[in-house]
Every structure is written in structure tokens, then in C-alpha cells.
Amino acid sequence: MSSTSAATVAAGKNPIVLFGPSGTGKSTLLKRLFEEHPEEFGFSVSNTTRKPRAGEVNGKDYHFLTRDQFIKAIENKEFIEHAEFSGNMYGTTIRAVRDVAEAGKTCILDIDVQGVKSVKGTDLGARFIFIAPPSEEELERRLRSRGTDDEASILKRLQTAKAELEYGKQPSACDIKIVNDDLEGAYKALVGFIFGNSQE
């Protein structure tokens, strides 16, 4: 994506990127953030080729596309970032981030490491927050307790998590690393970072 289109997206407040292995509690933290600060933040609805899970709503949780539709969107340069994970494609469109910025809100991006690297290649001026588990053992326990993935999917997620945790150790990977060993403490750290920096 050209820097020109990135600058257009960034016409509003600079986005905040949340990333970390699946099972670290990112969704729980974001849900609370949006509930307590509905006027401050907007969530960019990602596109994906995976099938909806129980309770997920098209256009709210994700835009569910066929692989052909997704590939066409890539060819049309509609994405800020896109990546493939466990056989499914995920991506954030320029339009989704622009919609949030135009509403006067800070856009929150919940993406994987591939996506983080792509966003760092733009001039969006994003701030990066890495959410980490207390340990790999606890992460595996959380993933298995979900009951939403088969064994093969869990093993893929754990393999991906190892690489994400290694990336998260790099000094340049993020602006802040939050270990979610206590939900209340992790949430306070998240809010402290977001509002502490934005209100300076």
C-alpha cells in the first residue's frame, strides 16, 4: 500500500494496534475497553475467509468473505494489512480504519504479527501493545478450555504462539508489553498506557 493512502486513513486519531497469541485475553480486554469508553474508540471490522463461529454476526464481528472475494480485494489494494493463518485469510481494509477515524474515534486494530509488520510499513503512526500470557503452559490451558478448536487447530495455534512470543521479545516490537496474568491488572495497564500517552 502506498504511503499516500495510509496518510489518508490517518486523517483522524492514530490507531492503536493490539496483538499477541490467541488465548491471551485480547478480546476480553477490548470488550471492556469499548464498554467503558464507547465514545473514544472504534473497532475496525476485519475481513476473513473462515466460517463464522456460533454467535458471530457478519459485518459486526467480521466481514465473512469467500477466498475469491478476498483475493479480489487484495488485487484491488483494499487492505492495509492481510495475512493467512491456519488456512484462513484475514485482513483490515483501508475503508474500515477510515470509517472509525472519520467518526472522530481512535481505531483499535486486533491483528497478528504479520499484520503488525505490515502496519509498521505504513505512516499510520500506530501505537503497538503486545498482550502476553503468563506462560506457554497457561496459554495452552486457555486454548483447550475454550472448546472451540479441534486438536490440529490447537497445535497450530500453539506453534504460531511460540513465534509471536519470540517476536514480542524484540525491543522494537511494541510500545508496551502487558502480561495478562491478572485481568484487572492487565486492563489497568492497558487503559493507563492508552490514556496516559494520549493525554500528554
MIDOLO-581840 format. One record per residue (C-alpha): residue number from 1; residue in three letters; chain; x, y, z. Coordinates in pm, 1 decimal. Each point is the difference from the previous one (the first is absolute). Example, Ala and Ser with C-alpha at 12.3 -4.5 7.8 and 13.67 -1.06 7.14 Angstrom:
 num residuo cadena        u        v        w
   1     ala      A   1230.0   -450.0    780.0
   2     ser      A    137.0    344.0    -66.0
This chain:
 num residuo cadena        u        v        w
   1     met      A      0.0      0.0      0.0
   2     ser      A    130.7    344.6    -79.8
   3     ser      A     82.7    247.0    275.8
   4     thr      A   -249.7    240.6   -157.3
   5     ser      A   -295.6   -226.5     69.8
   6     ala      A    131.3    -65.7    351.4
   7     ala      A     13.3    372.0     68.4
   8     thr      A   -359.3     32.8   -114.6
   9     val      A   -105.8   -267.9    246.6
  10     ala      A    186.9    178.7    277.5
  11     ala      A   -196.4    321.6    -44.4
  12     gly      A   -162.4    -63.6    340.2
  13     lys      A    164.8   -124.0    318.9
  14     asn      A    290.1   -241.5    -32.3
  15     pro      A   -107.6   -363.0     37.0
  16     ile      A     96.9   -233.9    281.5
  17     val      A    113.5   -350.6    -90.8
  18     leu      A    -58.4   -283.3    246.4
  19     phe      A    174.3   -327.0    -74.9
  20     gly      A    110.0   -321.4    167.3
  21     pro      A    -66.3   -373.2    -14.9
  22     ser      A   -352.9   -132.5    -18.9
  23     gly      A   -118.7    -72.5    353.6
  24     thr      A    170.4    292.2    175.8
  25     gly      A   -326.9    182.0     68.5
  26     lys      A     16.6    273.4   -263.0
  27     ser      A   -370.8    -26.6    -80.9
  28     thr      A    -98.3     17.0    368.5
  29     leu      A    213.8    309.4     56.1
  30     leu      A   -135.2    171.3   -309.6
  31     lys      A   -360.1    -80.7     87.0
  32     arg      A     38.5    173.3    335.5
  33     leu      A    183.4    296.0   -154.9
  34     phe      A   -283.3     55.2   -247.7
  35     glu      A   -268.3    -42.1    265.0
  36     glu      A    158.9    259.3    229.2
  37     his      A    111.6    246.1   -270.8
  38     pro      A   -249.9    -34.9   -287.9
  39     glu      A     52.0    355.3   -124.4
  40     glu      A    378.7    -19.2     -6.6
  41     phe      A     69.5   -308.6   -206.8
  42     gly      A   -116.7   -175.6   -311.8
  43     phe      A     77.7   -353.2   -108.9
  44     ser      A     95.1    -64.0   -359.8
  45     val      A   -195.3   -303.0   -116.0
  46     ser      A    243.4   -242.3   -162.0
  47     asn      A    -65.1   -218.0   -304.1
  48     thr      A     53.5   -374.8     12.9
  49     thr      A    -56.9   -311.6   -206.1
  50     arg      A    -62.8   -222.5    302.6
  51     lys      A   -348.8   -118.2     86.4
  52     pro      A   -194.8    192.5    267.7
  53     arg      A      9.0   -144.1    352.4
  54     ala      A   -314.6    -34.6    205.6
  55     gly      A   -141.2    343.3     82.0
  56     glu      A    220.0    192.6   -242.0
  57     val      A   -177.0    254.7   -220.3
  58     asn      A    109.6     90.4   -351.6
  59     gly      A     96.6    366.9    -17.5
  60     lys      A     36.1     28.0    376.8
  61     asp      A    253.2   -262.8    107.1
  62     tyr      A    150.5    -46.9   -346.3
  63     his      A    -83.0     50.5   -364.5
  64     phe      A    -15.6   -362.6   -112.4
  65     leu      A    123.8    -37.2   -357.7
  66     thr      A     68.4   -284.9   -237.5
  67     arg      A    364.9    -54.3    -92.6
  68     asp      A    -69.7    133.5   -349.3
  69     gln      A   -155.3    318.6    143.9
  70     phe      A    297.1     45.9    232.8
  71     ile      A    254.7    -46.9   -278.5
  72     lys      A   -186.1    251.5   -216.2
  73     ala      A     15.1    252.9    286.3
  74     ile      A    377.9    -54.4     23.4
  75     glu      A     34.2     58.8   -373.2
  76     asn      A   -201.3    320.3     37.9
  77     lys      A    243.8    112.3    274.5
  78     glu      A   -280.5     36.4    253.7
  79     phe      A    204.3   -124.1    297.5
  80     ile      A    233.0    173.6    243.3
  81     glu      A    113.4   -344.9    106.7
  82     his      A    -97.7   -357.9    -69.4
  83     ala      A    135.1   -337.6     98.5
  84     glu      A    -80.9   -369.9    -11.3
  85     phe      A    -31.1   -204.5    317.6
  86     ser      A    -97.2   -367.6     34.8
  87     gly      A   -124.8     -9.4   -356.4
  88     asn      A   -219.8    309.2     35.2
  89     met      A     63.6    354.4   -123.4
  90     tyr      A    -41.3    309.1    218.1
  91     gly      A     33.9    367.1    -86.4
  92     thr      A    -73.2    359.2     99.5
  93     thr      A   -124.5    230.6   -272.8
  94     ile      A     86.9    364.0    -48.6
  95     arg      A   -372.4     75.7      4.3
  96     ala      A    -53.1   -164.5    340.6
  97     val      A    266.7    212.9    168.8
  98     arg      A   -106.8    315.7   -183.0
  99     asp      A   -361.2    -46.6    116.4
 100     val      A    112.0      2.4    363.4
 101     ala      A    229.7    300.3    -43.8
 102     glu      A   -272.0    197.8   -179.9
 103     ala      A   -231.1    -64.4    295.5
 104     gly      A    253.9    181.7    219.5
 105     lys      A    103.9   -312.9    185.9
 106     thr      A    329.0   -181.5     52.6
 107     cys      A      6.2   -317.5   -206.2
 108     ile      A     98.8   -320.8    176.7
 109     leu      A    162.5   -273.1   -209.5
 110     asp      A     14.3   -357.0    131.0
 111     ile      A    237.9   -172.7   -241.9
 112     asp      A    274.3   -262.3    -14.3
 113     val      A    376.3     47.2    -27.5
 114     gln      A     -3.4     -5.5   -380.3
 115     gly      A   -254.4    280.2     12.2
 116     val      A    206.1    192.8    255.5
 117     lys      A    299.5     -7.9   -232.2
 118     ser      A   -216.7    124.9   -287.2
 119     val      A   -142.4    289.0    204.6
 120     lys      A    354.3     96.8    105.8
 121     gly      A     75.6     42.0   -368.0
 122     thr      A   -261.5    276.2    -28.9
 123     asp      A     -7.2    354.4    136.2
 124     leu      A   -310.5    -55.9    211.5
 125     gly      A    192.5     96.4    313.0
 126     ala      A   -151.8   -291.8    190.4
 127     arg      A     83.4    -90.0    359.4
 128     phe      A     66.0   -368.5     65.0
 129     ile      A   -107.2   -197.8    307.8
 130     phe      A    114.3   -360.6     41.3
 131     ile      A   -220.7   -219.3    220.6
 132     ala      A    190.7   -300.4    136.0
 133     pro      A   -107.5   -304.9    203.4
 134     pro      A    153.3    -75.7    342.7
 135     ser      A    159.3   -309.6   -155.2
 136     glu      A    -27.7   -230.6   -298.9
 137     glu      A   -155.9   -262.9    226.4
 138     glu      A   -275.2    237.5    108.4
 139     leu      A    -58.1    101.5   -360.8
 140     glu      A    -51.5   -362.3   -100.2
 141     arg      A   -240.9    -50.3    289.9
 142     arg      A   -204.3    300.6   -108.7
 143     leu      A    -15.1   -112.4   -362.0
 144     arg      A   -114.1   -348.9     96.4
 145     ser      A   -260.6    129.1    245.9
 146     arg      A   -172.1    196.7   -278.4
 147     gly      A   -133.7   -314.9   -159.7
 148     thr      A    -25.3    172.8   -339.0
 149     asp      A    294.7   -157.6   -184.9
 150     asp      A     96.9   -354.1    -88.8
 151     glu      A    338.9   -142.3     98.3
 152     ala      A    164.1     86.5   -331.5
 153     ser      A   -111.2    363.7     27.4
 154     ile      A    120.6     23.7    360.7
 155     leu      A    343.0   -133.4    -95.2
 156     lys      A     21.5    251.4   -287.4
 157     arg      A    -94.2    282.5    235.4
 158     leu      A    264.9   -108.2    250.9
 159     gln      A    264.1    -18.9   -271.1
 160     thr      A    -94.8    347.5   -121.2
 161     ala      A     -0.9    126.3    359.8
 162     lys      A    365.2    -99.8     47.4
 163     ala      A    101.0    214.4   -296.9
 164     glu      A   -217.2    290.0    121.3
 165     leu      A    150.6    -15.9    348.0
 166     glu      A    349.7      8.3   -147.5
 167     tyr      A    -93.3    302.4   -209.5
 168     gly      A   -145.8    168.4    307.2
 169     lys      A    336.1    -23.7    174.9
 170     gln      A    162.3    231.5   -254.2
 171     pro      A     51.2    353.5    137.7
 172     ser      A   -150.8    155.1   -313.2
 173     ala      A   -304.7   -229.3     -9.1
 174     cys      A   -231.5    216.3    208.3
 175     asp      A    -39.9    315.1    206.8
 176     ile      A   -114.1   -198.9    303.1
 177     lys      A    -21.8   -367.2     96.4
 178     ile      A   -280.4   -103.0    234.1
 179     val      A      5.6   -345.4    160.1
 180     asn      A   -359.0   -105.1     56.4
 181     asp      A     42.9   -207.7    314.2
 182     asp      A   -270.0    200.3    176.9
 183     leu      A   -282.2    145.5   -209.7
 184     glu      A    -58.3    302.2    223.6
 185     gly      A    367.9     88.8      9.0
 186     ala      A     39.1    -50.5   -374.6
 187     tyr      A   -300.1    223.2    -68.9
 188     lys      A    133.7    277.3    223.2
 189     ala      A    334.0    -18.5   -179.7
 190     leu      A   -175.9     17.1   -337.3
 191     val      A   -211.4    303.5     92.8
 192     gly      A    295.0    168.9    170.2
 193     phe      A    211.5    -27.9   -311.6
 194     ile      A   -271.6    112.2   -241.1
 195     phe      A   -121.6    300.5    195.4
 196     gly      A    335.5     83.2    153.8
 197     asn      A    157.1     48.0   -340.7
 198     ser      A   -300.1    155.8   -168.2
 199     gln      A    -45.8    264.6    266.1
 200     glu      A    359.1    117.8     26.3
